[in-house]
Amino acid sequence: MPDLTVKERGAGTSPASRPSLPLRIGRALTPLLWLGPSLVLIAVVVLWPVIEMIRTSLQKISSTGTTLGYRGGGNYTDLFGEDDLIPVVLRTLLWVGGIVIVTMTLSLALGQLLNARFPGRRVVRWAVIVPWAASVLMTALIWRWMLDNYSGIVNRLLLDLHVIDEPVNWLAHPTQAMFWMMWVAVFVSLPFTSFVILAGLQTIPADVYEAARVDGAGPFRTYFGITLPLLRPAVLIASIINVINVFNSFPIIWAMTGGGPGNKTDTTTTYMYKLAFYDQNVGESGAMAVVNFVLILVMVLLYLRAARWREEIR
Amino acid sequence: MKRHLMGVVAAGLTVALGVSGCGKGSSSSGGSDGKTIKFVAAIYDDNTKPYWDTLIKDFEAKNSGYKVNLEMVDWTQMDAKVKTYVQTKQVPDVLNYNAFSDFARDGLIYQASEVVSPATLSDFTPTFVQQAQYNGAQYGLPFISSARLLFYNKDLFEKAGITDPPATWDAVKTDAQKIKKTGAIGYGLPLGPEESQAEFYSWAMNNGGGWVDASGKWAINQKANVDTLDFLKDLNKSGLTQPNPESTDRKTVFNQFAQGKVGMAIGGPFTKAGFIDPVNKSLNFGVAPLPSKSGAEHNTLGVMDVLAAFKKDGGKNKEAIKKFLDFFYQKENTSKFLTTEGFLPVTKSAGDALSADPYMKQFVDALPTCKFAPTSNPAWSAVAGAVKQDLGTAAANEDPKKVLDKIQETAEKAG
């Protein structure tokens, strides 16, 4: 009996004080059990396409889609030799900057409205969600027909109000077309953004406002001294996600102008598509995709730096 | 809460960046027993799918053991689909497309003689066989053809005091001016990205211009082409066309034409059934040869779509393809497709079936004077792509010569 106890104790304690090698490896790998699925997901959904994209950008691919081997940086040389590239990139920056700034400004106001108590608030909240629920392509197509030169309702309305004397072919003129497409992009970005802001507003504790009121702060002071600073995390997230979404936005431009006339309303995303399917140059299009990817990474990093997100996190 | 923020930012980035990567679709390949083939057909209109469904059912009933899997693809999706098929090695056995020569160049498709019987092969009209060749051998199987003529609104012509459709470019301009005075649009000019290469070539060929010179080299910025574009630009700038030709597609032009708001426009045999009838069945219009600069000779633009058969499984699919294609090219099956869709014949046997209709007869009669885009040149699809994107801008604010120079450069780069 005592022997047995000793034996048992011996068997139980010795590995605990000095674990065997396989067991140690096993313990080190245990976290993988929980991390594994997400690592696999990231590898398959994010890393693999990125590698595939970079590989494509280095290949010579014929117009049928047959891979003819590697051609080094040739696709990049071709891409940077395109006269249209610089205007397209500048237009993309304008497109992203304009849409995100207007969206954020409007959403801050909308979020405030949705947070206020008033009869029918539920209805208004639902109404704001609608453009989000509708497909972007559908929204873009509806706007295209509303802006049509011959039968568009926008022209009808402006003619009846005597704002214009004859129908305007809105989507045929690059400047006006860009303006309208940016408006549509703002329109479809508003719901998501204002709901993120609304969520942010609801996390601000009421006693902070109470303290401000006791100290005699006016509504203006309260907003800029309390609400806006405390909304920083929400604004940060909303603008980053918007920047990425707007940058990659394809359906609005494709449905409304197709990037035309010429390349005058193209962003890098639609230009990339045209390189592959109009110019039949998949390799160069791959190079554009890589440039696109780098551009967006740089933009997000610059933004995070400007917003000093590290301080925010710590 | 701050940890949460980090998590949300990371998740957001992951999702958003993941979306920007490209995905590859895959579809199951047909059985390798050699008796099941996959046929990818283009959607011409709503009648296309019912036609193929019936034909395939009929084929399978008459050839037991053989099976055809049909996949219908919209024209707007076709280019992307075809590239994906080839990239992922999931090519169909038979493809209905508007290009074949780059497939032939890359060694992806069979020669015509391998996949149809000699009887079928000899039934193709020689004009089309010539267009279906690559390096002297026939690869493409002519499928449908189409020709372009000048459509004009008889009521508007009468109102403007014009008796005959214009034969020369000068007449086009003066007639357009007269029509404009009645309040309508003189000439409907679609130079938007949809098919500007067809509209432009319809004019350029009647000025001695074209895509290539006599030796087959690209000659896109030749003087005849520049003059053509100058003429079209002048029509636009004189207010004789609809506003913004550079962003107008055929559909818009013919919608206005059908409403009686456009005097003249260039259309094909499908224009009546596809564009005019759905809007206004009683439109009083006529069809005339394409006007030329000199008025001496009138060429017509010919367009041909093809079927191509892909090499697969070491040639095991050849027999089934041959059975299916020979079945389709039987006179009654082919002519049924042509009449359903409003296209012109590519085979001698189906020719007569269409000449009975006086409207269609005008187009059938124009076929001998047809000029085609250089589809047997593998670089053509890249050139057509460049034309679609940029040509229209020359009718607006860009300099015609510069625009054509740029397209010429693209063409020379493509091969």
Interface residues (C-beta under 8 A of the other chain):
Chain A: I42 V45 V46 P49 V50 E52 M53 I61 S62 S63 T64 G65 T66 T67 D83 N149 Y150 N169 L171 A172 H173 T203 P233 L236 I237 I240 I241 I244 N245 N248 T257 G258 G260 P261 G262 N263 K264 K274 A276 F277 Y278 D279 Q280 N281 V282 A289 N292 F293 I296 V300 W309 E312 I313 R314
Chain B: M1 K2 L5 M6 V8 V9 G12 L13 T14 A16 L17 G18 V19 S20 G21 C22 G23 K24 D79 A80 V82 K83 T84 Y85 V86 Q87 D102 F103 R105 D106 L108 G192 P193 P243 N244 E246 S247 T248 T252 N255 Q256 P378 A379 S381 A382 G385 A386 K388 Q389 D390 G392 T393 A396 E398 K406 T410 A414
